[in-house]
Amino acid sequence: GVHAVRLESGTVRPPGPVALVLQDITEARRVEAVRRDFVANVGHELKTPVGALTLLAEAIEGAADDPEAVQRFAGRIAVEADRLARLVRELIDLSRLQGGEPLPELVPVEVDRVLGEAVDRTRTAARAKQLEIVLGGQPGLVVRGVESQLVTAVTNLLANAVAYSTGNSRVAVGARARSGFAEIAVTDSGIGIPRADRHRVFERFYRVDQSRASSTGGTGLGLAIVKHVASNHGGSVAVWSEEGLGSTFTLRIPLAGAGAPPVAGPPAVP
Ligand code: ADP
């Protein structure tokens, strides 16, 4: 509640509200700095594909009488346009997840469906690298969530597992119930993540190795999206990794119904 404060001559203004105002300004500055950073990053990320498209357009003009070269440049234009489309799509996903829009109602979602859909979406990329995606774990789990967001999150984890694996290996995905949560684990035996980078990979635009990531077409947004999905669901995401051995990303989402963790908020009226 708000208390009326009477300031009489001789009274000393309590320091509380002033400190609070200062804190608010500091927080506002921090938010503003984050926003500026974000815009600068987006600009930087857009520059690469846009620059490539400009160069390719010029190259195609100069190669008008060489059909083979035209074909090659056209292929690269498609790749760059794809990358641009993915970046824009992920930026939109991220801005939606970060708030602004209210979270859709959490409803019971079958984990098997989420995993199946995510595997379907990554199968082509896996096949291209001769990787096998193995679907396992405990069937029949039901979480409380937004299916489309969960599919996006697991797809991002699987896409990374594929992108950062070397050929002829396996990627495993599965879920199990554990203390009120479904733990969805995606495991690869790929290149792994150096210890120093491990806690930063969930930051927007953070990539362990710029040159390596740009060859895989990564945007640096995939894991930031996963993190937001996890927190929107009252869950979490964690990584275990060892350089040269591989990585496991674990997404924890509250189970629906029996065995579910208590819901935050006011207690239900009986
Ligand atoms: P990107 O689009 O670059 O993959 P992400 O946010 O999904 O962006 O991942 C951030 C960075 O974390 C990646 O650039 C990569 O360096 C590292 N990373 C993510 N997943 C894996 C993985 N399964 N194995 C090794 N490195 C990974």
Boltz pocket constraint, residues with backbone or C-beta under 6 A from the ligand:
constraints:
  - pocket:
      binder: B
      contacts: [[A, 156], [A, 157], [A, 160], [A, 161], [A, 164], [A, 188], [A, 190], [A, 191], [A, 192], [A, 193], [A, 201], [A, 202], [A, 203], [A, 205], [A, 206], [A, 207], [A, 208], [A, 209], [A, 213], [A, 217], [A, 218], [A, 219], [A, 220], [A, 221], [A, 222], [A, 223], [A, 224], [A, 246], [A, 247]]
      max_distance: 6.0
